[in-house]
Amino acid sequence: MATTFKKVFIANGLAAHVIKKESGKNSYCYEIRYRANGYCIITSSTNLQKAKEKFLAKTTPTEINKYYVGKINKVEDCRTLKEFALFFFEKHRKEKVAAQTYKCDLNRINKYIFPAFGDMNIRQITPDKCQTLIEGIQAEGKGKTADEIYSLLSIIFKGAIAYGIITKSPLAIVQIQKHVYQHGVALSKDEEKLLLTRLIEPDFKIAAAIALYTGLRPNELETAKINGDFIIAINSKRKNKKVEYKRIPIIDALRPYLKNGIPVLPTPQLLRRRVSAALPNHKLYDLRTTFYTRCDEYGVSQPARDEFVGHSGGALTNAYRDLSDEYLLKEARKLNEWK
């Protein structure tokens, strides 16, 4: 890979690292990182100049404090909601959720909670302030985000109660209109063919075929590997840092796309845009919905289907269920009618 750029970018007195990453066939993404002195600042773009401009915007005197994540080792040293939230998440939440979930949580509290309450003492945060924050997010048409921020605030306040910092949560009387979630829509057979025809570049076509014929979540595609008659991939929904591999048999419809193995696949962000461009009425996650739907239509048993898509059967079921490869292959043969 050619390195025609400086690996260090100095902006607003900070010396940041510049990394060039492959994000698809013949496409790259530039990431600029500064992790020092308690700060964690990351920007990225497919255009190096835009990545630099984003970094400059984040490191102005008015913005840079949003990205201060200096570790606090004792709860007694927490003076603001931001300090307590970072202490609590690092000490307790980090071990309970998947790495991607933890990263998304930090992004959300940095973007929404810290600008509103970050410099305040938790005892100063009142129900009306919380109500205003939640209603403001909903007014922007971000109902799902409002639910997520409400949940994160609840986690922070429950932690503060457990540590004896406050006695009751300010959210106790906050009213929130729950967001109505839109579930995925399965592709028709004609739409499946149209999608794979319109995706001209081989790596995007292969990525879409794997997503469609295995039901992998978008963020699981990067771990997909061929293992005999199976595609295996890390189940991204397992908590407590437990690594669990999903096993999905390679069905006849997928086999032609894997003649030369699995190449480096495009990122979910790039694939998401290509799928939406090819089928404007659908999104990338609809391919997983389609796989789930076809399992039902062709009579795949529920235990096998749950194994394929990575659904949990509950603690007791997970502890005692160990489906054999022979059983999974037998059930997957029903999907060979999918043409």
Secondary structure, 3 states (H helix, E strand, C coil): CCCCCCCEEEECCEEEEEEEEEEECCEEEEEEEEEECCEEEEEEECCHHHHHHHHHHHCCCCCHHHHECCCCCCHHHCCCHHHHHHHHHHHHHCCCCCHHHHHHHHHHHHHHHHHHHCCCCHHHCCHHHHHHHHHHHHHCCCHHHHHHHHHHHHHHHHHHHHCCCCCCCHHHHCCCCCCCCCCCCCCCHHHHHHHHHHCCCHHHHHHHHHHHHHCCCHHHHHHCEEECCEEEEECCCCCCCCCCEEEEECCCCCHHHHCCCCCCCCCHHHHHHHHHHHCCCCCCCHHHHHHHHHHHHCCCCHHHHHHHHCCCCCHHHHHHCCCCHHHHHHHHHHHHHCC
